[in-house]
């Protein structure tokens, strides 16, 4: 007989793991199955480019829950499998090992795959991504005999990897196609601050650089050739240029997606347009949201809670205030809110002191904060973001005034 679960979860990351736990917390008494494409139990993937790559945390310390908990909560793990097809009418998924599994309700939490380079040499040995444990382990095994590392992409993953590699004593060149790092997520003052920090730590940063090809020697990557002809020597290359949402089976089954298929559209309860199919995490776009994928642990966890409650007949619409973080050297960047469409920024603190916040405003309202080594601002600024508070920029700029006092006055 075909295996069947009352609720099937596809994806073994933060979203999938939290969905399983949240279902039980919400009183779900039916059978739960979780399909993960890695052969290991759910773990903290963002830590790969931070503590795990740096050797500061072993893998067992990355596990989201102790191994025995999955048995205690009666969550059946089907690991090392990838779902390749979905029949939403028959309520069946098909895995890459040709097994079919039935479901009553499906929660899709498959995340995304690293976006590959398209230039010649992109598939050479020695070209790495950092998306899962296997990726990171392959890189770690190559590092002892490697000294020159090229990092392609100046987002969070690229900068975090560059910081760790410098701490490990490697020579690092970071290549970014745009004219500044963190261009998609932060304003120019934050970008320039991080560029200066990385250069101070010995990272060579090249901006506005297109990649022509990855060069090879003896079948393995040996360098990066830029479109202007410059050659960069590299024993290993790390590519961090974003992800592609893992939504192929949902699209083939007829789930509604955004134009360009950048994400599956879901409502405030994380429901797709397919019957009894929910979608959470990095591959979703809220129908009434900001129009982008929110790629964060917090979003995955909160959407998991939302979907679980809806499955259990206790629907509560999601009201998300996104937050993000990044650790680089001794710097902790914490972001609350989304800075999309900002038309003004206000600096609190001093960049020289390496402890400051950049406040983003739109039409006079606070919509986001980037806080660097300024946890108090991050915690207290949340209320300003939630309220879209209109505050005198001069007050925001005075870091002697706690944001909690400004929030009360607003």
C-alpha positions as CSV (number, residue, x, y, z in Angstrom):
1,X,0.0,0.0,0.0
2,X,1.1,3.6,-0.7
3,X,2.3,5.4,2.4
4,X,0.0,8.3,3.4
5,X,0.1,11.0,6.0
6,X,-2.7,13.2,7.3
7,X,-0.3,16.2,6.9
8,X,2.7,16.0,4.7
9,X,5.5,18.6,4.9
10,X,7.9,19.0,2.1
11,X,11.2,20.6,3.2
12,X,13.5,19.9,6.1
13,X,14.7,23.5,6.9
14,X,13.4,25.9,9.5
15,X,10.0,26.2,8.0
16,X,9.3,22.5,7.6
17,X,10.7,21.7,11.1
18,X,8.7,24.4,12.7
19,X,5.5,23.4,10.9
20,X,5.7,19.9,12.3
21,X,6.3,21.2,15.8
22,X,3.6,23.8,15.5
23,X,1.0,21.3,14.3
24,X,1.4,19.3,17.5
25,X,1.4,22.4,19.6
26,X,-1.9,23.4,18.0
27,X,-3.4,20.0,18.8
28,X,-3.1,18.2,15.5
29,X,-3.6,14.5,16.3
30,X,-3.2,13.0,12.8
31,X,-0.1,11.5,11.2
32,X,2.7,13.9,10.1
33,X,5.4,13.1,7.6
34,X,8.3,15.3,6.7
35,X,10.3,14.9,3.5
36,X,13.7,16.4,3.4
37,X,16.2,16.4,0.5
38,X,19.2,16.1,2.8
39,X,20.1,12.9,4.6
40,X,20.3,14.6,8.0
41,X,17.6,15.8,10.5
42,X,16.6,19.5,10.4
43,X,19.3,22.0,11.4
44,X,20.1,25.7,11.5
45,X,21.2,26.4,7.9
46,X,22.1,30.2,8.4
47,X,24.8,29.1,10.8
48,X,26.6,27.3,7.9
49,X,28.2,30.5,6.6
50,X,29.0,31.7,10.2
51,X,29.8,29.4,13.1
52,X,29.9,26.1,11.2
53,X,32.3,27.3,8.5
54,X,34.5,28.9,11.1
55,X,34.6,25.7,13.1
56,X,33.0,27.3,16.2
57,X,30.0,24.9,16.2
58,X,29.9,21.2,15.4
59,X,26.9,19.9,13.4
60,X,25.2,18.4,16.4
61,X,24.9,21.8,17.9
62,X,23.2,23.1,14.8
63,X,20.3,20.6,15.0
64,X,17.0,22.4,15.5
65,X,15.7,19.7,17.8
66,X,17.2,16.7,19.5
67,X,16.9,13.5,17.3
68,X,14.6,11.8,19.8
69,X,12.1,14.7,19.7
70,X,10.8,13.7,16.3
71,X,9.8,10.3,17.6
72,X,8.3,11.8,20.7
73,X,6.2,14.1,18.6
74,X,5.3,11.3,16.2
75,X,6.8,13.0,13.2
76,X,8.0,10.5,10.5
77,X,11.1,11.8,8.7
78,X,11.7,10.7,5.2
79,X,15.1,12.1,4.5
80,X,17.4,12.1,1.5
81,X,14.4,12.4,-0.8
82,X,13.3,15.2,-3.2
83,X,9.7,15.7,-4.3
84,X,9.6,15.9,-8.1
85,X,5.9,15.8,-8.9
86,X,2.6,16.7,-7.3
87,X,-0.9,15.5,-8.1
88,X,-3.2,17.9,-6.2
89,X,-6.3,16.1,-7.3
90,X,-5.2,12.7,-6.1
91,X,-3.3,14.3,-3.2
92,X,-0.1,12.5,-4.0
93,X,3.5,13.5,-4.2
94,X,6.2,11.6,-6.1
95,X,9.8,11.5,-4.9
96,X,13.0,11.1,-6.9
97,X,13.3,7.5,-5.7
98,X,10.0,6.7,-7.5
99,X,8.0,6.4,-4.3
100,X,4.6,8.0,-4.1
101,X,3.2,9.3,-0.8
102,X,-0.4,10.4,-0.2
103,X,-1.5,13.3,2.0
104,X,-4.5,14.9,3.4
105,X,-3.0,18.4,3.7
106,X,0.3,19.4,2.2
107,X,2.7,22.1,3.6
108,X,5.3,23.0,1.0
109,X,8.5,24.4,2.7
110,X,11.1,23.4,0.1
111,X,13.0,26.7,0.2
112,X,15.2,27.4,-2.8
113,X,18.3,26.3,-4.7
114,X,21.5,28.5,-5.0
115,X,21.4,30.5,-8.2
116,X,24.3,29.3,-10.4
117,X,26.6,31.3,-12.5
118,X,25.9,31.1,-16.2
119,X,29.4,31.8,-17.5
120,X,31.9,29.2,-18.9
121,X,33.5,27.2,-16.1
122,X,30.6,27.5,-13.7
123,X,30.5,23.8,-13.0
124,X,34.2,23.2,-12.5
125,X,35.5,21.3,-9.5
126,X,36.3,23.8,-6.7
127,X,33.2,26.0,-7.4
128,X,31.1,26.1,-4.2
129,X,27.8,27.4,-2.9
130,X,26.8,27.5,0.8
131,X,23.2,26.4,1.0
132,X,23.4,23.0,2.9
133,X,25.7,20.9,5.0
134,X,27.1,19.0,2.1
135,X,28.0,22.3,0.3
136,X,29.8,23.5,3.4
137,X,31.6,20.2,4.1
138,X,33.0,20.1,0.6
139,X,34.3,23.6,1.0
140,X,35.8,22.8,4.4
141,X,37.6,19.7,3.0
142,X,39.2,21.9,0.3
143,X,40.3,24.8,2.6
144,X,43.4,23.2,4.2
145,X,45.2,23.1,0.8
146,X,43.8,26.4,-0.5
147,X,45.0,29.9,0.1
148,X,43.4,32.1,-2.5
149,X,39.5,32.2,-2.4
150,X,37.3,34.2,-4.7
151,X,33.8,35.1,-3.4
152,X,31.3,36.1,-6.0
153,X,28.4,38.1,-4.6
154,X,28.3,40.9,-2.0
155,X,25.2,39.9,-0.1
156,X,24.9,38.4,3.4
157,X,26.3,35.0,2.4
158,X,29.3,36.4,0.5
159,X,30.2,38.8,3.2
160,X,29.8,36.3,6.0
161,X,31.9,33.8,4.1
162,X,34.6,36.4,3.4
163,X,34.8,37.3,7.1
164,X,35.2,33.7,8.2
165,X,37.8,33.0,5.5
166,X,39.9,36.0,6.6
167,X,39.7,34.8,10.2
168,X,41.0,31.5,8.9
169,X,43.9,33.2,7.3
170,X,42.9,32.9,3.7
171,X,43.4,35.5,1.0
172,X,40.0,36.7,-0.2
173,X,38.8,38.6,-3.2
174,X,35.2,39.5,-3.2
175,X,33.5,40.3,-6.5
176,X,30.2,42.2,-6.7
177,X,28.4,43.1,-10.0
178,X,26.7,46.2,-8.5
179,X,28.5,49.3,-7.4
180,X,28.3,48.5,-3.7
181,X,27.8,45.5,-1.4
182,X,24.4,44.8,0.2
183,X,22.8,46.9,-2.5
184,X,19.5,45.0,-2.4
185,X,19.0,45.2,1.3
186,X,20.7,48.3,2.7
187,X,21.3,52.0,1.9
188,X,24.7,53.3,0.8
189,X,26.0,54.3,4.3
190,X,25.7,50.7,5.5
191,X,27.2,49.3,2.3
192,X,30.2,51.6,2.4
193,X,30.7,50.9,6.1
194,X,30.9,47.2,5.5
195,X,33.2,47.6,2.5
196,X,35.6,49.6,4.6
197,X,35.4,47.0,7.4
198,X,36.2,44.1,5.1
199,X,39.0,46.0,3.4
200,X,40.5,46.8,6.8
201,X,40.5,43.1,7.5
202,X,42.3,42.4,4.3
203,X,39.5,41.5,1.9
204,X,40.1,42.8,-1.7
205,X,36.7,44.1,-2.9
206,X,36.1,44.7,-6.6
207,X,32.8,46.4,-7.4
208,X,30.9,46.7,-10.7
209,X,32.6,43.6,-12.0
210,X,31.1,41.3,-14.5
211,X,32.4,37.7,-14.7
212,X,33.5,36.5,-18.1
213,X,34.6,33.0,-17.2
214,X,36.0,30.7,-14.5
215,X,39.4,29.4,-15.7
216,X,40.7,25.9,-15.1
217,X,43.9,24.0,-14.5
218,X,43.8,20.2,-14.5
219,X,40.1,20.1,-14.5
220,X,39.6,22.3,-11.4
221,X,39.0,26.0,-11.0
222,X,42.1,28.1,-11.0
223,X,40.7,31.7,-11.2
224,X,38.1,34.2,-12.3
225,X,38.4,36.3,-15.5
226,X,36.5,39.5,-15.4
227,X,34.7,41.1,-18.4
228,X,37.4,43.8,-18.4
229,X,40.0,41.1,-18.9
230,X,41.4,41.1,-15.3
231,X,42.4,37.7,-14.1
232,X,41.9,36.8,-10.4
233,X,43.8,33.7,-9.1
234,X,41.6,31.4,-7.0
235,X,42.1,27.9,-5.5
236,X,38.4,27.9,-4.7
237,X,35.4,30.0,-5.7
238,X,32.3,30.6,-3.6
239,X,29.2,31.7,-5.4
240,X,26.5,33.6,-3.4
241,X,24.3,35.4,-5.9
242,X,20.8,34.5,-4.5
243,X,18.5,31.6,-4.7
244,X,15.9,30.2,-7.1
245,X,12.7,29.1,-5.4
246,X,12.1,25.3,-5.3
247,X,8.5,25.5,-6.7
248,X,8.6,23.4,-9.9
249,X,6.1,20.7,-8.8
250,X,3.7,23.4,-7.4
251,X,3.9,25.3,-10.7
252,X,3.3,22.1,-12.7
253,X,0.3,21.3,-10.6
254,X,-1.2,24.7,-11.3
255,X,-0.5,26.8,-8.2
256,X,-0.7,30.5,-8.9
257,X,2.7,32.3,-8.9
258,X,3.9,35.8,-9.5
259,X,4.7,36.9,-13.0
260,X,8.1,35.5,-13.8
261,X,7.4,32.7,-11.3
262,X,9.6,34.2,-8.6
263,X,7.4,32.8,-5.9
264,X,4.1,31.0,-5.1
265,X,1.4,33.4,-4.1
266,X,-0.2,32.7,-0.7
267,X,-2.9,34.4,1.3
268,X,-2.7,35.7,4.9
269,X,-3.1,32.0,6.1
270,X,-0.3,30.7,3.7
271,X,-2.8,28.9,1.5
272,X,-2.0,28.4,-2.2
273,X,-4.6,28.2,-4.9
274,X,-4.4,24.4,-4.8
275,X,-6.8,22.6,-2.5
276,X,-5.4,21.8,0.9
277,X,-1.9,23.0,-0.1
278,X,0.0,25.5,1.9
279,X,3.3,27.1,1.1
280,X,5.7,28.8,3.5
281,X,9.2,30.2,3.7
282,X,11.7,31.3,1.1
283,X,9.5,30.2,-1.9
284,X,6.4,32.3,-1.0
285,X,5.2,35.7,-1.8
286,X,2.3,37.1,0.2
287,X,-0.6,38.1,-2.0
288,X,-1.2,41.3,0.0
289,X,2.4,41.8,1.1
290,X,5.4,43.7,-0.2
291,X,5.7,41.7,-3.4
292,X,9.0,40.0,-2.7
293,X,10.2,36.8,-1.1
294,X,11.2,37.3,2.6
295,X,14.2,35.0,2.9
296,X,14.6,34.8,6.7
297,X,14.4,32.3,9.5
298,X,11.8,34.4,11.2
299,X,9.5,34.5,8.1
300,X,9.8,30.7,7.7
301,X,8.9,30.2,11.4
302,X,6.0,32.6,11.5
303,X,4.5,31.3,8.3
304,X,4.9,27.8,9.7
305,X,2.9,28.8,12.8
306,X,0.3,30.4,10.6
307,X,-0.1,27.4,8.3
308,X,-0.3,25.0,11.3
309,X,-3.0,26.9,13.0
310,X,-5.0,27.1,9.8
311,X,-4.7,23.3,9.3
312,X,-5.9,22.8,12.8
313,X,-9.0,25.0,12.3
314,X,-7.6,27.9,14.3
315,X,-6.8,30.4,11.6
316,X,-5.0,33.6,12.5
317,X,-3.9,35.9,9.6
318,X,-0.1,36.5,9.4
319,X,1.0,40.1,10.3
320,X,4.7,40.0,9.6
321,X,7.3,42.5,10.7
322,X,10.4,41.0,9.1
323,X,13.7,40.9,10.9
324,X,17.2,39.8,9.8
325,X,20.7,39.5,11.2
326,X,24.2,39.0,10.0
327,X,27.5,38.3,11.9
328,X,30.7,39.5,10.4
329,X,33.9,39.8,12.4
330,X,32.9,41.5,15.7
331,X,30.0,43.2,14.0
332,X,26.4,42.2,14.5
333,X,23.9,43.7,12.0
334,X,20.3,43.4,13.0
335,X,17.5,44.7,10.8
336,X,13.9,45.3,11.6
337,X,11.4,46.0,8.9
338,X,11.8,46.3,5.1
339,X,13.4,49.4,3.6
340,X,11.8,49.0,0.2
341,X,10.9,52.4,-1.2
342,X,12.5,54.5,1.4
343,X,13.0,58.2,0.6
344,X,15.0,59.3,3.6
345,X,17.5,57.9,6.0
346,X,18.6,59.1,9.5
347,X,21.9,58.1,11.1
348,X,21.9,57.5,14.9
349,X,25.4,57.2,16.3
350,X,28.8,57.3,14.7
351,X,30.2,55.0,12.0
352,X,33.7,55.5,13.5
353,X,32.6,54.1,16.8
354,X,31.2,51.0,14.9
355,X,28.0,51.2,16.9
356,X,25.2,53.0,15.0
357,X,21.8,52.6,13.4
358,X,20.4,53.8,10.1
359,X,16.7,54.6,10.2
360,X,14.7,54.3,7.0
361,X,11.6,56.6,6.4
362,X,9.0,56.7,3.7
363,X,6.7,59.6,3.5
364,X,7.8,60.6,6.9
365,X,7.1,57.3,8.5
366,X,9.7,54.9,10.0
367,X,9.7,51.6,8.0
368,X,13.0,49.9,8.9
369,X,16.2,50.1,10.9
370,X,19.7,48.7,10.3
371,X,21.4,48.4,13.6
372,X,25.1,47.7,13.8
373,X,26.3,46.7,17.3
374,X,23.2,48.6,18.5
375,X,20.9,46.0,19.9
376,X,19.0,48.5,22.1
377,X,18.0,50.4,19.0
378,X,17.0,47.2,17.3
379,X,14.7,46.1,20.2
380,X,13.2,49.5,20.9
381,X,12.8,50.5,17.2
382,X,10.4,47.7,16.5
383,X,7.5,49.7,17.9
384,X,8.3,52.6,15.6
385,X,8.3,50.2,12.6
386,X,5.1,48.5,13.6
387,X,3.3,51.8,14.1
388,X,4.8,53.4,10.9
389,X,5.4,56.2,13.4
390,X,5.9,59.7,12.1
391,X,8.9,61.1,14.0
392,X,11.0,64.3,13.7
393,X,14.2,63.2,12.0
394,X,16.2,65.4,14.4
395,X,14.8,63.3,17.3
396,X,15.8,60.1,15.6
397,X,19.3,61.4,15.0
398,X,19.9,62.2,18.6
399,X,21.2,58.8,20.0
400,X,21.1,60.2,23.5
401,X,17.3,59.8,23.3
402,X,16.3,56.1,23.6
403,X,14.0,55.0,20.9
404,X,11.5,53.7,23.5
405,X,11.0,57.2,24.6
406,X,10.4,58.4,21.0
407,X,8.0,55.5,20.5
408,X,6.0,56.5,23.6
409,X,5.8,60.1,22.4
410,X,4.8,59.0,18.9
